[in-house]
């Protein structure tokens, strides 16, 4: 334990407390590791350099061998095949072995030899009529392997040569030339000859072409030819290229063909159907694709890949020609023929709906240039507008193809196949079966996306009056409601979460279509004939809509924003598609429920309490007067969910709050107007129609001008304004003025011809409603009849206060008493207080 004088045994310790030997050992290990990695990297670099050198040397050796064989070929058969005869095509000849070995599509001499070879092939077959014996000699069975190899290599070489020289052949690719000596025609006709389905090697040759991704080459060839086509040129007869495509696609998925299935990314669907307006180039190919069951195979393949999110499209040609839009337009033009076939299955209709939905989701909203199509029962043009950085404008011809392909026959056929085996007789104790759920989900997903993307007017007419969509959807919803079990439909829309309510999609489609029907049915159809739904079913529908709205607006509301405008598009660039569809449903459901309340006000068929939510309490009322709360949003979007007495409390609370904020009436701007008694409506409209909200809250003072042009004496302290209100309403409702007409029972109804008498008749209705709102604000009791027709014309920003369509006639009990008759007419006599 003591120092013995030997310094070699003394332990060396650094300031870190560790032995310097341990530190040196770690340093040595790190250096060794770095050196090992450096040597490994050098070894890899050396191996890579050796491989590159071998590749270059091998390439040079192959090129040298190509040159040697080419020179030998020229010496034997001639530089332009002048020494080639029929026997050169046989199995014992070296002609094809040498040609297919050294051929280079970029070499002009080689290209000339290939063209001359194909010309001689066509000539010999034309002379003899037997191509099999030309290639196989006397016995094909013993030479079939060699013959098949040469034929499939020759066919691909011809296509590859056209692809490599497509720029030089651009004027010859798509037209049907009259001169058969044209280069592109010779090569394409040779391919047509080689893949004739009657030949024993046809399937193997086509299979080889598919494995070489030949549709990718065809796509570039077609696009090059399309760019150089004259605008006035038309394709009447099938070109050789079109015939090749028809022969190749006829092998895919068809029995007894043994061609292998290829990746969908390199298939006809992805490569060729994404070419804009393909069927205009190849009308005969369209008939082949649509009538031989080929589209069924491709649609099924697309649906499978889209469900697995494995579908890949080639790069878009341009911004106005996105691949998904081109694929949608071309596919829609052929699916009508598929759906019209007697053997079209339910599964095929499901696949068509799924593929169409998938492609429509990525499509930007299309605004029709046709006025009657541009308008929508649920969408406004302002709401359809997208930010500049998100707006995608399709080519007009492509847009026209998509819109017109979604024609009435397509919708009729699709819904017919989907709903053909669904019973509309409700009452099942177990609810809808799996097939019905699949049909409803596919149809609703497709139509929901179509409503958000395409002009809906024509679709609405077909769906409402030429299909059983409303009846089928109602039967489904009624069964689910009665069984208190809504099946989940998340598979139908890729962005819907698994816990999305089962009623979300059906209501998104049912509400706008049924609302459109109600716009066109009359009182007799709705009340007497009970069409399209019985009054009992309408009562049940009211309950379903009320529960759904309350769930969306109160229980699980959207993330709050200051605007109540919904997101109108659910395409790929939408920020939150789940919230979008919920917002969409809350909008269309509130519109439909409001319309049903109007029908119930004309002739009551359901208790008014069916429209009211059950949980409106003092807490809700206190929130409703505060901007930005859930209750306030409900009062703006769906005030009919709140009972009348609660709405009156909220209404009075907000009036009181406005007065308290603004002070006494005297602080408001005072507006004074000179009105001629014999032109009271015209003068009032001309002077007051442009008043702002702030002006309307202020005091309005009126002075009358008599028939002599002299101002009547008096100071307006409120009495003259009340006299003005009574006189202007009497003038407006006078049948002599033309805004209203009188029945034989002395009842008034809106004059259908009011627009012929007054150019601004609708503005008059709006103006009178504004004056009524002013009278309400002032607390003036006005003895006027006020039709529900008036209520539908008022558009004010304070929705549940001044937007009168959202308030039923009970709100005016303390102002006026209305007796609304079944035909919407109102009593012309002085209304009871």
C-alpha positions in Angstrom: 0.0 0.0 0.0 3.1 2.2 0.2 5.2 3.6 -2.6 8.1 1.2 -3.2 10.2 3.5 -5.4 9.2 2.0 -8.8 7.5 4.7 -11.0 6.4 2.3 -13.7 3.7 0.8 -11.5 2.3 4.2 -10.6 -1.2 4.7 -11.9 -1.6 7.8 -14.2 -4.8 9.7 -13.6 -6.0 12.7 -15.5 -8.2 15.5 -14.2 -11.3 13.7 -15.3 -10.7 11.0 -12.8 -10.3 8.3 -15.4 -7.2 6.4 -16.5 -5.4 7.8 -19.5 -5.1 4.2 -20.8 -8.9 3.9 -20.9 -9.1 7.2 -22.8 -6.4 6.1 -25.2 -8.2 2.8 -25.8 -11.5 4.6 -26.7 -9.7 6.9 -29.0 -8.0 4.0 -30.7 -11.3 2.2 -31.2 -12.9 5.3 -32.7 -10.0 5.7 -35.1 -10.2 2.0 -36.1 -14.0 2.3 -36.8 -13.4 5.4 -39.0 -10.6 3.6 -40.8 -12.8 0.6 -41.4 -15.6 2.7 -42.8 -13.2 4.6 -45.0 -11.8 1.4 -46.5 -15.4 0.0 -47.0 -16.3 3.2 -48.8 -13.2 2.9 -51.0 -14.0 -0.7 -51.7 -17.6 0.2 -52.7 -16.3 3.0 -55.0 -13.9 0.6 -56.6 -16.6 -2.0 -57.1 -18.9 0.6 -58.6 -16.2 1.8 -60.9 -15.5 -1.7 -62.1 -19.2 -2.2 -62.8 -19.4 1.0 -64.8 -16.3 0.1 -66.7 -17.7 -3.4 -67.5 -21.0 -1.8 -68.6 -19.3 0.6 -70.9 -17.0 -2.1 -72.2 -20.0 -4.4 -72.7 -21.9 -1.6 -74.4 -19.1 -0.9 -76.7 -18.7 -4.7 -77.4 -22.5 -4.9 -78.2 -22.4 -1.8 -80.4 -19.4 -3.3 -82.2 -21.3 -6.6 -82.6 -24.3 -4.7 -83.8 -22.2 -2.9 -86.4 -20.7 -6.2 -87.5 -24.1 -7.9 -87.8 -25.5 -4.9 -89.6 -22.7 -4.9 -92.2 -23.2 -8.6 -92.7 -27.0 -8.1 -93.0 -26.4 -5.4 -95.6 -24.1 -7.6 -97.5 -26.6 -10.5 -97.5 -30.0 -8.9 -97.9 -29.1 -5.5 -99.2 -29.2 -2.1 -97.6 -32.8 -1.6 -98.7 -33.8 -5.3 -98.5 -33.5 -5.7 -102.2 -32.4 -9.3 -101.8 -35.2 -10.3 -99.5 -37.7 -12.9 -100.7 -40.5 -15.0 -99.1 -38.0 -17.6 -97.7 -36.3 -14.9 -95.6 -39.3 -14.8 -93.3 -39.1 -18.6 -92.6 -37.7 -20.2 -89.4 -34.4 -21.3 -91.0 -33.5 -17.9 -92.2 -31.2 -15.5 -90.3 -33.0 -12.5 -91.6 -35.1 -11.7 -88.5 -32.4 -12.9 -86.1 -30.0 -10.4 -87.4 -32.5 -7.6 -87.9 -34.0 -7.8 -84.4 -30.5 -7.9 -82.9 -28.9 -4.8 -84.4 -32.0 -2.7 -85.0 -31.8 0.9 -83.6 -34.9 3.0 -84.0 -32.8 6.2 -84.1 -30.7 4.9 -87.0 -32.3 6.1 -90.2 -30.9 3.1 -92.2 -32.3 0.6 -89.7 -35.6 2.4 -89.7 -35.8 2.2 -93.5 -35.0 -1.5 -93.4 -37.8 -2.1 -90.8 -40.3 -0.2 -93.0 -39.3 -2.2 -96.1 -39.5 -5.4 -94.1 -43.1 -4.6 -93.0 -44.0 -3.7 -96.6 -42.7 -7.0 -97.9 -44.5 -8.8 -95.1 -47.8 -7.2 -96.0 -47.3 -7.9 -99.7 -46.4 -11.6 -99.1 -49.4 -12.2 -96.9 -51.6 -10.4 -99.4 -50.3 -12.7 -102.1 -50.4 -16.0 -100.2 -53.0 -15.2 -97.5 -51.2 -17.4 -95.0 -49.0 -15.7 -92.5 -48.5 -18.8 -90.3 -46.7 -20.7 -93.0 -44.8 -17.6 -94.0 -43.1 -17.5 -90.5 -43.2 -21.2 -89.5 -42.7 -23.0 -92.8 -44.5 -26.3 -93.1 -44.9 -27.3 -89.4 -45.9 -24.6 -86.9 -46.2 -27.0 -84.0 -42.5 -27.8 -84.0 -41.4 -24.2 -84.6 -43.9 -22.3 -82.5 -41.5 -21.2 -79.8 -39.1 -19.5 -82.3 -42.0 -18.1 -84.4 -43.7 -16.6 -81.4 -40.5 -15.0 -80.2 -39.8 -13.4 -83.6 -43.4 -12.2 -84.1 -43.7 -10.6 -80.7 -40.3 -8.9 -81.0 -41.2 -7.7 -84.5 -44.5 -6.3 -83.3 -43.0 -4.4 -80.4 -40.1 -3.2 -82.6 -42.6 -1.6 -85.0 -44.4 0.2 -82.1 -41.1 1.3 -80.6 -39.9 2.6 -83.9 -43.0 4.8 -84.3 -42.6 6.0 -80.7 -39.0 7.0 -81.1 -39.7 8.7 -84.4 -43.2 10.2 -83.5 -42.0 13.8 -84.0 -41.0 13.1 -87.6 -44.2 11.0 -88.2 -46.6 13.4 -86.4 -48.7 14.1 -89.5 -49.2 10.4 -90.2 -50.2 9.0 -86.8 -54.0 9.5 -86.5 -55.3 10.0 -90.0 -56.5 7.3 -92.4 -54.2 7.8 -95.3 -55.3 7.1 -98.8 -51.7 6.2 -99.9 -50.7 2.8 -98.3 -47.0 3.6 -98.9 -46.9 6.1 -96.0 -44.3 5.0 -93.5 -46.4 5.1 -90.3 -49.2 3.3 -92.0 -46.9 0.4 -93.1 -45.6 -0.1 -89.6 -49.1 0.1 -88.0 -50.7 -2.2 -90.5 -47.9 -4.8 -89.9 -48.8 -4.7 -86.2 -52.5 -5.1 -87.0 -51.6 -8.2 -89.1 -49.3 -9.7 -86.4 -51.9 -9.5 -83.6 -54.9 -10.7 -85.6 -57.0 -12.7 -83.0 -57.4 -15.6 -85.5 -53.6 -16.3 -85.4 -52.4 -19.0 -82.9 -49.8 -16.6 -81.3 -52.2 -13.6 -80.9 -52.6 -13.9 -77.1 -48.9 -14.4 -76.4 -47.9 -11.5 -78.6 -50.5 -9.1 -77.0 -49.4 -10.4 -73.5 -45.8 -9.5 -74.4 -46.8 -6.0 -75.5 -48.7 -5.5 -72.3 -45.7 -6.6 -70.2 -43.6 -4.0 -72.1 -46.1 -1.3 -71.0 -47.2 -0.6 -74.6 -50.1 1.7 -73.6 -47.5 4.1 -72.3 -46.0 4.3 -75.8 -49.4 4.5 -77.4 -50.3 7.4 -75.1 -47.3 9.5 -76.3 -48.0 8.6 -79.9 -51.6 9.7 -79.7 -50.8 12.9 -77.9 -48.2 13.8 -80.5 -50.6 13.0 -83.3 -53.4 15.0 -81.6 -51.2 18.1 -81.3 -50.7 18.2 -85.0 -54.2 17.4 -86.2 -56.0 20.2 -88.0 -59.0 21.5 -86.3 -61.2 20.9 -89.3 -60.0 17.3 -89.8 -62.5 14.5 -89.0 -61.9 10.8 -88.5 -64.5 8.8 -90.4 -62.8 5.5 -90.8 -60.8 3.6 -88.2 -57.1 4.4 -88.5 -54.5 1.6 -88.1 -53.6 2.9 -84.7 -57.2 2.7 -83.6 -57.5 -0.8 -84.9 -54.4 -1.8 -83.0 -55.9 -0.4 -79.7 -59.1 -2.2 -80.4 -57.3 -5.5 -80.9 -55.2 -5.1 -77.8 -57.9 -4.1 -75.4 -60.1 -6.9 -76.6 -57.7 -9.4 -75.0 -57.8 -7.8 -71.5 -60.0 -9.8 -69.0 -61.7 -11.7 -71.8 -62.1 -15.5 -72.0 -60.5 -17.7 -73.3 -57.6 -15.2 -73.5 -54.6 -16.0 -71.4 -53.0 -12.6 -71.4 -51.6 -11.6 -68.0 -53.2 -8.9 -65.9 -50.9 -5.8 -65.7 -50.6 -3.1 -63.1 -53.4 -0.6 -63.5 -50.9 2.2 -63.6 -49.8 1.0 -67.1 -53.2 -0.2 -68.3 -55.5 1.2 -71.0 -57.5 3.0 -68.3 -54.7 5.0 -66.8 -52.7 5.6 -69.9 -55.3 6.0 -72.7 -58.5 7.1 -70.9 -56.7 10.1 -69.4 -56.2 11.5 -72.9 -58.6 14.5 -73.3 -61.6 13.7 -75.5 -60.3 10.3 -76.6 -63.5 9.2 -78.2 -63.6 12.1 -80.6 -60.3 10.7 -81.9 -61.3 7.1 -81.9 -65.1 6.7 -82.2 -64.9 3.1 -83.4 -62.7 2.3 -80.3 -65.4 3.7 -78.1 -68.0 1.2 -79.5 -65.6 -1.7 -78.9 -64.8 -0.5 -75.4 -68.5 0.0 -74.5 -70.1 -3.0 -76.2 -67.8 -5.9 -75.6 -67.9 -5.8 -71.8 -64.4 -4.3 -71.6 -65.5 -1.3 -69.7 -67.0 -3.6 -67.1 -63.6 -5.1 -66.5 -61.8 -1.8 -66.3 -64.3 -0.2 -64.1 -64.2 -3.1 -61.7 -60.4 -2.9 -61.7 -60.5 0.9 -61.0 -63.0 0.5 -58.2 -60.8 -2.1 -56.5 -57.7 0.1 -56.7 -59.5 3.2 -55.6 -60.9 1.5 -52.5 -57.4 0.4 -51.7 -55.9 3.9 -52.5 -53.5 2.3 -55.0 -54.7 4.0 -58.1 -52.0 6.2 -59.8 -52.6 8.4 -62.8 -50.0 9.7 -65.2 -48.8 13.3 -65.0 -51.4 15.9 -66.0 -51.1 17.3 -69.5 -51.8 20.8 -68.3 -53.8 22.6 -65.6 -57.0 22.7 -67.8 -56.6 19.0 -68.6 -56.2 17.2 -65.3 -55.9 13.4 -65.7 -58.8 12.6 -63.3 -61.1 15.0 -65.3 -60.2 13.4 -68.6 -60.7 9.9 -67.2 -64.1 10.9 -65.8 -65.3 12.4 -69.1 -64.2 9.4 -71.2 -65.6 6.9 -68.7 -69.0 8.6 -68.4 -69.5 8.5 -72.1 -69.3 4.7 -72.1 -70.9 3.8 -68.7 -74.4 4.6 -70.1 -74.0 1.6 -72.5 -72.8 -0.6 -69.7 -75.8 0.3 -67.4 -78.3 -0.2 -70.3 -77.2 -3.8 -70.8 -79.7 -6.3 -69.6 -77.0 -8.3 -67.9 -75.6 -5.3 -66.0 -75.3 -6.5 -62.4 -75.9 -4.7 -59.1 -72.2 -5.0 -58.3 -71.3 -3.2 -61.5 -73.6 -0.3 -60.7 -71.9 -0.1 -57.3 -68.5 0.0 -58.9 -69.6 2.7 -61.4 -71.0 4.9 -58.6 -67.8 4.4 -56.6 -65.4 5.3 -59.5 -67.5 8.3 -60.5 -67.7 9.5 -56.9 -63.9 9.2 -56.5 -63.2 11.2 -59.7 -65.9 13.8 -59.0 -64.4 14.5 -55.5 -61.2 15.8 -57.2 -63.1 17.9 -59.7 -63.5 21.7 -59.1 -67.1 23.1 -59.1 -68.3 23.5 -62.7 -70.3 26.7 -63.4 -72.6 26.2 -66.3 -72.9 28.9 -68.9 -76.5 28.1 -69.5 -78.6 30.4 -67.2 -81.3 27.8 -66.4 -78.6 25.3 -65.4 -76.4 27.8 -63.5 -79.0 28.3 -60.8 -79.3 25.7 -58.1 -81.9 25.0 -55.5 -79.2 24.8 -52.9 -76.1 26.7 -54.1 -75.5 30.4 -54.8 -72.9 31.6 -57.3 -71.2 33.6 -54.5 -70.9 30.5 -52.5 -69.5 28.6 -55.4 -66.6 31.0 -55.8 -63.2 29.7 -54.7 -60.1 31.7 -53.7 -57.9 32.5 -56.7 -55.0 30.3 -55.5 -57.4 27.3 -55.3 -59.5 27.8 -58.4 -59.0 25.3 -61.2 -60.5 26.0 -64.6 -61.2 23.1 -66.9 -61.0 23.3 -70.6 -64.5 24.2 -72.0 -64.7 21.2 -74.2 -63.7 18.8 -71.4 -66.2 20.5 -69.0 -68.9 20.2 -71.7 -68.2 16.5 -72.1 -68.5 15.9 -68.3 -71.7 17.9 -67.8 -73.5 16.4 -70.8 -72.3 12.9 -70.1 -74.2 13.2 -66.7 -77.4 13.2 -68.7 -80.9 12.0 -67.7 -80.4 8.5 -69.2 -77.2 7.9 -67.1 -79.0 9.0 -63.9 -82.1 6.9 -64.7 -80.1 3.8 -65.5 -77.8 4.1 -62.5 -80.6 4.5 -60.0 -82.7 1.8 -61.8 -80.0 -0.8 -61.4 -79.1 0.3 -57.8 -82.7 0.4 -56.6 -84.1 -2.2 -58.8 -84.3 -4.9 -56.2 -85.0 -2.7 -53.2 -88.4 -2.9 -51.7 -90.0 0.4 -50.7 -92.4 -1.2 -48.2 -91.1 -0.2 -44.8 -91.8 -2.0 -41.6 -88.9 -4.5 -41.3 -88.1 -5.2 -37.7 -84.4 -5.7 -38.5 -84.0 -2.6 -40.7 -82.4 -2.4 -44.1 -80.3 -5.4 -45.3 -76.7 -5.2 -46.5 -77.6 -4.8 -50.1 -80.0 -1.9 -49.5 -77.4 -0.2 -47.3 -74.8 -0.6 -50.1 -77.2 0.8 -52.8 -78.2 3.7 -50.6 -74.6 4.5 -49.7 -73.3 4.3 -53.2 -76.1 6.4 -54.6 -76.0 9.1 -51.9 -72.2 9.4 -52.0 -72.3 9.9 -55.8 -75.1 12.4 -55.8 -73.8 14.3 -52.8 -70.5 14.9 -54.6 -72.3 15.6 -57.9 -74.5 18.2 -56.3 -71.4 20.0 -55.0 -69.5 19.8 -58.4 -71.9 19.9 -61.3 -74.9 22.1 -62.3 -77.8 20.6 -60.5 -80.9 21.9 -62.1 -81.2 19.2 -64.8 -80.2 16.5 -62.3 -82.9 17.7 -59.9 -85.6 17.4 -62.5 -84.7 13.8 -63.4 -84.1 12.7 -59.8 -87.3 14.3 -58.5 -89.8 13.3 -61.1 -88.4 10.4 -63.2 -86.8 8.2 -60.5 -87.9 6.6 -57.3 -85.0 8.3 -55.4 -87.2 10.2 -52.9 -89.4 7.1 -52.1 -86.4 4.8 -51.7 -84.5 7.2 -49.5 -87.5 7.8 -47.4 -88.2 4.1 -47.0 -84.6 3.6 -45.8 -84.7 6.6 -43.4 -88.0 5.6 -42.0 -86.9 2.1 -41.3 -83.8 3.3 -39.6 -85.7 5.8 -37.5 -88.3 3.3 -36.4 -85.6 0.8 -35.5 -83.5 3.5 -33.9 -80.5 2.1 -35.7 -78.7 3.9 -38.6 -76.1 1.8 -40.5 -72.7 3.4 -41.0 -71.8 4.4 -44.5 -68.1 5.5 -44.2 -66.9 3.3 -47.0 -68.8 5.3 -49.6 -66.9 8.5 -49.0 -63.2 8.2 -48.3 -63.0 11.2 -46.1 -65.9 10.3 -43.7 -64.8 9.0 -40.4 -66.0 5.6 -39.2 -68.2 7.2 -36.5 -70.0 9.6 -38.8 -73.8 9.4 -38.3 -75.6 7.1 -40.6 -78.2 9.7 -41.5 -75.6 12.2 -42.7 -75.3 11.0 -46.4 -79.0 10.2 -46.9 -80.1 13.6 -45.7 -77.5 15.4 -47.8 -79.2 14.0 -50.9 -82.9 13.6 -49.8 -83.3 17.1 -48.6 -82.5 19.1 -51.7 -84.3 16.7 -54.0 -87.5 16.6 -51.9 -87.3 20.4 -51.4 -87.2 20.7 -55.2 -90.3 18.6 -55.5 -92.1 20.7 -53.0 -91.4 23.8 -55.0 -93.4 22.4 -58.0 -96.3 20.5 -56.4 -99.6 22.2 -55.7 -101.9 22.2 -52.7 -104.1 19.4 -54.1 -101.1 17.1 -54.7 -99.6 17.8 -51.3 -102.7 17.8 -49.1 -105.3 15.7 -50.9 -103.3 13.2 -53.0 -100.5 13.2 -50.4 -97.8 13.2 -53.0 -94.9 12.5 -53.0 -95.1 11.5 -49.3 -98.1 10.9 -47.2 -98.8 13.6 -44.5 -98.1 11.0 -41.8 -94.7 10.3 -43.3 -94.1 14.1 -43.6 -94.8 14.3 -39.9 -92.2 11.6 -39.2 -89.8 13.4 -41.6 -90.2 16.6 -39.6 -89.1 14.7 -36.4 -86.0 13.2 -38.2 -85.0 16.6 -39.6 -85.4 18.3 -36.2 -83.3 15.7 -34.4 -80.6 15.9 -37.1 -80.5 19.7 -37.0 -80.3 19.8 -33.3 -77.5 17.2 -33.3 -75.5 19.2 -35.8 -76.2 22.7 -34.5 -76.3 22.2 -30.7 -74.9 18.8 -29.6 -72.0 18.5 -32.1 -71.7 21.9 -33.7 -69.1 22.8 -36.3 -66.0 24.9 -35.3 -67.5 28.3 -34.9 -66.9 31.1 -37.4 -68.4 34.5 -37.9 -70.0 33.4 -41.1 -72.8 31.0 -41.4 -72.1 30.3 -45.1 -71.4 26.6 -45.6 -68.5 25.1 -47.4 -69.9 24.3 -50.8 -67.3 22.0 -52.3 -65.9 18.8 -50.9 -63.2 18.2 -53.4 -59.7 17.3 -52.7 -58.6 20.8 -51.9 -61.3 21.4 -49.3 -59.9 22.3 -45.9 -62.1 20.1 -43.8 -64.4 17.8 -45.8 -66.0 16.2 -42.8 -67.1 19.6 -41.5 -68.1 20.5 -45.0 -70.7 17.7 -45.4 -72.1 18.4 -41.9 -72.5 22.0 -42.8 -74.1 21.0 -46.0 -76.6 18.8 -44.3 -77.4 21.5 -41.7 -78.1 23.9 -44.5 -80.3 21.7 -46.7 -82.1 20.2 -43.7 -82.9 23.7 -42.3 -84.2 24.8 -45.7 -86.4 21.8 -46.1 -87.7 22.0 -42.5 -88.5 25.7 -43.0 -90.4 24.8 -46.2 -92.4 22.1 -44.4 -93.3 24.6 -41.7 -94.7 26.9 -44.4 -96.9 24.0 -45.7 -98.0 23.2 -42.1 -98.9 26.9 -41.7 -101.2 26.8 -44.7 -103.1 23.7 -43.5 -101.9 22.1 -40.3 -101.1 18.4 -40.6 -98.5 18.2 -37.7 -98.4 19.8 -34.3 -96.3 22.9 -34.2 -94.4 21.4 -31.3 -92.9 18.8 -33.7 -90.7 21.6 -35.1 -89.4 22.6 -31.7 -86.4 21.2 -29.8 -87.2 19.9 -26.4 -84.3 21.4 -24.4 -84.7 25.1 -25.0 -84.5 26.7 -21.5 -83.5 29.9 -19.9 -79.8 29.2 -20.5 -80.4 28.8 -24.2 -82.4 32.1 -24.2 -79.6 34.0 -22.4 -77.0 32.7 -24.9 -79.2 33.4 -28.0 -78.9 37.2 -27.5 -75.1 37.0 -27.6 -73.4 36.9 -31.0 -71.0 34.0 -31.6 -72.8 31.5 -29.4 -74.3 28.2 -30.5 -77.8 29.4 -29.6 -77.3 32.6 -31.6 -76.2 30.5 -34.6 -79.3 28.4 -34.3 -81.6 31.4 -34.2 -79.9 32.6 -37.4 -80.0 29.3 -39.3 -82.9 27.4 -37.8 -85.1 29.6 -35.6 -88.1 27.2 -36.0 -86.4 24.8 -33.6 -87.1 27.3 -30.8 -90.7 27.6 -29.5 -92.6 30.8 -30.3 -92.6 32.0 -26.7 -88.9 31.7 -26.4 -88.4 33.5 -29.7 -90.5 36.4 -28.4 -88.4 36.6 -25.3 -85.2 36.7 -27.3 -86.7 39.2 -29.8 -87.7 41.6 -27.0 -84.4 41.1 -25.3 -82.5 42.1 -28.4 -84.8 45.1 -29.1 -84.2 46.3 -25.5 -80.4 45.7 -25.9 -80.4 47.7 -29.1 -82.2 50.6 -27.5 -79.9 50.6 -24.5 -76.9 50.7 -26.7 -78.2 53.4 -28.9 -80.0 55.4 -26.3 -83.3 57.2 -26.8 -84.8 57.5 -30.3 -83.9 61.1 -30.4 -80.2 60.4 -30.8 -80.8 58.6 -34.0 -80.7 60.4 -37.3 -84.0 62.1 -38.0 -85.3 61.4 -41.5 -88.2 63.6 -42.8 -90.1 62.7 -46.0 -92.7 64.5 -48.0 -95.3 62.0 -49.3 -98.2 62.7 -51.7 -101.3 61.0 -50.5 -102.5 60.0 -54.0 -99.0 58.5 -54.7 -98.2 57.2 -51.3 -96.7 53.8 -52.3 -94.5 55.2 -55.2 -93.2 58.2 -53.1 -92.5 56.1 -50.1 -90.7 53.5 -52.2 -88.6 56.1 -54.1 -87.6 57.9 -50.9 -87.3 55.1 -48.3 -86.3 51.9 -50.2 -82.6 52.7 -49.9 -82.6 53.4 -46.2 -79.8 51.7 -44.3 -80.3 49.7 -41.0 -79.1 52.7 -39.0 -81.6 54.9 -40.8 -84.4 52.5 -40.1 -83.6 52.5 -36.4 -83.9 56.2 -36.3 -87.0 58.3 -36.2 -88.9 58.6 -39.5 -91.0 61.7 -39.8 -93.6 62.0 -42.5 -95.5 65.0 -43.8 -98.3 64.5 -46.3 -98.8 66.6 -49.4 -102.5 67.0 -50.4 -103.9 66.9 -53.9 -103.2 70.7 -54.3 -99.5 70.2 -53.6 -99.7 71.9 -50.2 -98.1 70.3 -47.1 -100.7 69.3 -44.5 -100.4 71.0 -41.1 -99.3 68.9 -38.2 -96.2 67.7 -36.3 -95.4 64.0 -36.6 -95.0 62.8 -33.0 -95.8 59.2 -34.1 -99.4 59.6 -35.0 -98.7 60.7 -38.6 -96.3 57.8 -39.1 -99.0 55.4 -37.9 -101.5 57.0 -40.3 -98.9 56.7 -43.0 -98.5 53.0 -42.3 -102.2 52.3 -42.4 -102.6 54.3 -45.7 -99.7 52.7 -47.5 -100.8 49.1 -46.6 -104.4 49.9 -47.7 -103.0 51.2 -51.0 -100.7 48.2 -51.4 -103.5 45.7 -50.8 -106.0 47.5 -53.0 -106.8 45.2 -55.8 -106.9 48.2 -58.2 -103.2 48.6 -57.6 -102.4 45.2 -59.1 -100.2 43.6 -56.4 -103.0 41.4 -55.2 -106.2 39.9 -56.6 -109.5 39.0 -54.9 -111.3 35.8 -54.9 -115.1 35.3 -55.1 -115.0 34.9 -51.3 -113.4 38.4 -50.9 -110.0 36.8 -50.1 -106.7 38.3 -51.4 -103.9 36.4 -53.0 -100.7 37.6 -54.8 -101.4 38.6 -58.3 -99.5 36.2 -60.7 -99.4 39.0 -63.2 -98.1 41.8 -60.9 -94.9 41.8 -62.8 -96.8 42.9 -66.0 -98.2 45.9 -64.2 -95.2 46.9 -62.1 -91.7 46.3 -63.2 -90.5 46.5 -59.6 -93.2 44.4 -58.1 -90.9 42.2 -56.1 -89.1 45.3 -54.7 -92.5 46.6 -53.6 -93.1 43.4 -51.6 -89.7 43.7 -50.0 -90.2 47.4 -49.2 -93.6 46.8 -47.5 -92.0 44.1 -45.4 -89.2 46.5 -44.4 -91.9 49.0 -43.3 -93.6 46.3 -41.2 -90.3 45.6 -39.5 -90.0 49.3 -38.7 -93.5 49.3 -37.3 -92.5 46.3 -35.1 -89.4 48.2 -33.9 -91.5 51.2 -33.0 -94.1 49.0 -31.3 -96.9 50.3 -33.5 -100.1 48.2 -33.8 -100.9 48.1 -37.5 -104.2 46.8 -38.7 -102.9 45.1 -41.9 -103.3 41.7 -43.4 -99.9 40.2 -44.2 -99.6 37.1 -46.3 -97.1 34.4 -46.0 -96.1 35.3 -49.5 -94.7 38.5 -48.1 -92.6 36.7 -45.6 -90.7 34.8 -48.3 -89.6 38.0 -49.9 -87.8 39.7 -47.0 -84.0 39.4 -46.8 -82.6 41.3 -43.8 -79.3 40.7 -42.1 -80.8 40.3 -38.6 -82.0 36.9 -39.5 -84.3 35.9 -36.7 -85.3 39.5 -35.9 -86.0 41.0 -39.3 -85.7 38.0 -41.6 -89.4 37.4 -41.6 -89.4 34.0 -43.4 -87.8 32.5 -40.3 -90.7 33.6 -38.1 -94.2 32.1 -38.2 -97.3 34.3 -38.0 -97.7 33.8 -34.3 -95.0 36.5 -33.7 -97.5 39.1 -34.8 -100.2 38.2 -32.2 -99.6 41.4 -30.4 -99.5 43.3 -33.7 -101.9 41.6 -36.1 -104.1 38.5 -36.3 -103.8 36.5 -39.5 -106.2 33.9 -40.7 -104.3 32.0 -43.4 -106.6 29.9 -45.6 -105.7 26.7 -47.3 -104.9 28.4 -50.6 -102.6 31.0 -49.0 -105.2 33.8 -49.4 -105.9 36.2 -46.5 -108.9 38.1 -45.4 -109.3 41.4 -47.1 -111.4 42.8 -44.3 -109.8 44.6 -41.5 -107.7 42.2 -39.5 -108.6 41.5 -35.9 -106.2 42.7 -33.2 
